[in-house]
Amino acid sequence: MRTILIGILMALLLFTALNPTSFAHHQISYLAPADGKIVAFIGSGHHLPLGEFFPGLDRYSAITLCFPSGKRLSPDKAADMGAFGFAILPAHEEGLHLLGVAAKEHFGTRTTTGYFQGTRQQALDAGRRVIDSKQTFRFSKSYRWTGEKKAVNKTPMALGHRIEIVPDSLYNPLRQGGRVTATVMFDGKPLSGAEVGVSSVGRGGELGHIDEKEHFLSVLTADESGRVELPLIEKGWMVFMTEVTHPKPLPGVDNRYISTTLSLWVE
């Protein structure tokens, strides 16, 4: 198993190296069982599966790992694997695990010579010619079943993120061809008419902004109560993304993006 895990890590690192950072950023999280442990990945970018190199734990305002018993483990108990962005955490419980992540506020500026991590003014001070700038708030969740145990899980469906895709429940295992009913929440309320992009890690590709519909397998529209049925189209990781955009939210900022991804493992 350890050899397989190392092979997976090397393949993911190569994929990341071949897909550089771009202007459209989202956050992606995954959980995978390995030798009685949980391997947790957090990345940001817009190329599946990883986006870009892990920026480091200090870029996140909150990271929560929830066990089936309801126990929570903070990232200071994890083993940081550097550029891979993986943490290996002890996991001796069977059932539904959850990784929930909230990133710190981020400013980014697109310039004529590439992407600049910082505000418009910082880019100008660095001698860059600015095209446009953004402010982002990124969230992500990943659920993964371990074992065959059918005991009642205390794993939460909602974490209270500013924007969040909240499943009603998750059956074990999630099967290809099935559906998961969920509610899109924003600032604690159902988001009427929210659009949700559907992606598959198996097919790769980009995880663009929600209006860039060509980057998704499909784009769903929630009803007036924020309700949506998420299709489990393929085996492996299915990734669902939604976001809210605020134009001209601050002086010197062209757009504010508040986005979230939900990653589900499908058998």
C-alpha positions in Angstrom: 0.0 0.0 0.0 2.8 2.4 0.9 4.4 1.8 -2.6 1.1 2.5 -4.3 0.6 5.7 -2.2 4.1 7.0 -3.2 3.3 6.2 -6.8 0.1 8.2 -6.6 1.9 11.1 -5.0 4.5 11.2 -7.7 1.9 11.1 -10.5 0.0 13.9 -8.9 3.1 16.0 -8.5 4.0 15.5 -12.1 0.4 16.5 -13.2 0.7 19.6 -11.0 4.0 20.6 -12.5 2.6 20.4 -16.0 -0.4 22.6 -15.1 0.8 26.0 -13.7 -1.1 28.4 -11.6 -3.8 30.4 -13.4 -6.0 33.4 -12.7 -9.1 31.3 -11.8 -8.6 29.8 -8.3 -10.7 27.3 -6.4 -9.9 25.1 -3.5 -10.0 21.3 -3.7 -9.8 18.7 -0.9 -9.6 14.9 -0.9 -9.5 12.2 1.6 -8.1 8.6 1.0 -7.6 5.7 3.4 -4.1 4.1 3.4 -2.7 1.5 5.9 -5.2 2.4 8.7 -4.6 6.1 8.2 -6.3 9.0 6.3 -4.3 10.9 3.7 -5.7 14.4 3.4 -4.9 16.7 0.5 -5.7 20.4 0.1 -4.9 22.3 -3.0 -5.9 25.5 -4.9 -6.0 26.2 -8.6 -8.3 25.3 -11.5 -6.7 22.2 -13.0 -7.9 18.8 -11.7 -6.9 16.9 -9.7 -4.7 19.2 -7.6 -4.6 22.7 -9.0 -1.1 23.7 -7.9 1.4 23.0 -5.2 0.1 23.0 -1.6 0.7 26.6 -0.3 1.2 25.6 3.3 -1.0 25.2 6.3 -0.6 28.9 7.3 -2.7 29.9 4.2 -5.8 28.4 5.8 -8.0 29.9 8.5 -9.6 26.6 9.5 -9.0 22.9 8.8 -11.3 20.3 10.4 -11.1 16.5 10.1 -14.3 14.9 11.5 -14.4 11.2 12.4 -17.5 9.0 12.4 -17.7 9.2 16.2 -17.9 13.0 16.0 -14.3 13.4 17.2 -12.4 16.2 15.5 -8.7 16.3 14.8 -6.9 19.6 14.2 -4.1 19.9 11.6 -1.4 20.4 14.3 -1.7 16.6 14.9 -0.9 15.9 11.2 2.3 15.2 9.4 2.9 17.9 6.8 4.3 16.4 3.6 5.5 19.7 2.2 4.9 20.4 -1.5 2.5 17.5 -1.8 0.2 19.1 0.7 -0.7 15.8 2.3 -1.2 15.1 6.0 -1.2 11.5 7.2 -3.6 11.3 10.2 -4.4 8.3 12.4 -7.8 6.9 11.5 -8.9 3.8 13.3 -12.7 4.4 13.0 -14.9 2.9 10.3 -17.6 5.1 8.8 -17.9 8.5 7.2 -14.9 10.9 7.5 -15.0 14.6 6.5 -12.3 17.1 5.7 -13.5 20.7 5.8 -11.2 23.6 4.8 -11.6 27.4 4.9 -8.8 29.5 3.2 -7.7 32.9 4.4 -8.7 35.9 2.3 -6.6 36.1 -0.9 -5.9 38.9 -3.3 -4.6 38.2 -6.8 -3.9 40.4 -9.8 -3.7 39.4 -13.5 -0.9 41.3 -15.2 0.5 41.5 -18.8 3.4 39.3 -17.6 1.4 36.7 -15.6 -0.4 36.2 -12.3 0.7 38.3 -9.3 -0.2 37.2 -5.8 -1.2 40.4 -4.1 -3.4 43.5 -4.6 -3.6 45.7 -7.6 -1.5 48.4 -5.8 1.2 45.8 -4.8 1.4 44.7 -8.4 1.7 48.3 -9.6 4.4 48.9 -7.0 6.3 45.9 -8.4 6.3 47.5 -11.8 3.6 45.2 -13.3 1.0 46.4 -15.9 -2.4 45.3 -14.4 -5.2 43.8 -16.4 -7.7 43.2 -13.5 -7.7 42.1 -9.8 -9.7 39.9 -7.5 -10.4 39.0 -3.9 -11.2 35.4 -3.1 -12.6 33.4 -0.2 -12.3 29.7 -0.8 -13.9 26.7 1.0 -13.9 23.0 0.4 -15.2 19.7 1.8 -14.4 16.1 1.1 -16.2 13.0 2.4 -14.9 9.5 2.4 -16.3 6.2 3.8 -13.9 3.7 5.3 -14.7 0.1 6.1 -18.0 -1.7 6.0 -19.4 -0.7 9.4 -23.1 0.4 9.3 -23.1 2.2 12.7 -24.7 5.6 13.0 -22.3 8.3 12.0 -22.0 11.7 13.8 -20.2 13.2 10.9 -21.7 16.6 10.2 -23.2 17.4 6.8 -22.8 21.2 7.4 -19.8 23.0 8.8 -21.1 26.6 8.7 -18.8 27.8 5.9 -19.9 31.0 4.3 -20.8 29.1 1.1 -21.4 25.4 1.3 -22.9 22.4 -0.5 -24.7 20.4 2.2 -25.8 16.9 1.4 -29.0 15.6 3.1 -27.1 12.3 3.9 -24.5 10.1 2.3 -25.2 6.4 1.9 -22.5 3.7 2.0 -21.0 3.2 -0.5 -21.8 6.0 -3.0 -22.4 4.2 -6.3 -21.9 5.3 -9.9 -25.3 6.2 -11.4 -26.7 7.3 -8.1 -27.6 10.8 -6.9 -27.0 12.9 -3.7 -29.6 15.5 -2.7 -28.1 18.6 -1.3 -28.7 22.3 -0.5 -26.5 25.2 -1.5 -26.1 27.5 1.5 -24.8 31.1 1.5 -24.4 33.1 4.6 -26.4 30.6 6.5 -29.4 30.6 4.1 -30.4 28.5 1.1 -29.1 30.1 -2.1 -32.0 30.2 -4.5 -31.1 29.4 -8.2 -27.5 28.6 -7.3 -25.5 27.0 -10.2 -23.4 24.0 -9.4 -20.7 22.8 -11.8 -20.1 19.0 -12.1 -16.6 17.7 -12.7 -14.8 14.3 -12.6 -11.2 13.9 -11.6 -11.1 10.9 -13.9 -11.7 13.1 -16.9 -9.3 15.8 -15.6 -9.5 19.2 -17.2 -10.2 22.6 -15.7 -12.3 23.8 -12.8 -13.3 27.2 -14.1 -15.6 29.9 -12.8 -19.2 28.9 -12.8 -20.1 30.9 -15.9 -17.4 29.0 -17.9 -19.7 26.2 -18.5 -17.5 24.6 -21.1 -15.1 23.4 -18.3 -17.8 21.2 -16.6 -19.5 18.0 -17.5 -22.7 19.8 -16.7 -24.0 22.8 -14.7 -27.0 22.3 -12.5 -29.4 25.0 -11.2 -30.8 24.7 -7.7 -34.4 25.4 -7.1 -35.8 28.3 -5.1 -34.9 26.5 -1.9 -31.3 26.0 -2.9 -32.0 22.3 -3.5 -30.1 20.3 -6.1 -29.5 16.6 -7.0 -25.8 15.9 -7.6 -25.3 13.1 -10.2 -22.6 10.5 -9.5 -21.7 10.1 -13.1 -18.3 8.3 -12.8 -16.3 6.2 -10.4 -13.6 7.9 -8.4 -13.7 11.5 -7.3 -16.6 13.6 -8.4 -16.1 17.3 -7.7 -19.0 19.8 -7.4 -18.3 23.6 -7.4 -20.4 26.7 -6.8 -19.6 30.3 -6.2 -21.0 33.8 -5.7 -19.4 36.8 -7.5 -19.6 40.4 -6.4 -18.4 42.9 -9.0 -16.4 46.0 -7.8 -16.6 45.0 -4.0 -13.7 47.3 -3.0 -11.6 50.1 -4.4 -9.0 48.6 -6.6 -10.7 45.2 -6.8 -12.6 44.2 -9.9 -14.4 41.0 -8.5 -14.9 39.1 -5.3 -15.3 35.3 -5.7 -16.7 33.3 -2.8 -16.5 29.6 -3.9 -16.6 26.1 -2.5 -16.0 22.6 -3.8 -17.5 19.3 -2.6 -15.5 16.1 -3.4 -17.2 12.7 -3.1 -15.7 9.3 -3.7 -17.8 7.1 -5.9 -17.5 3.3 -6.1 
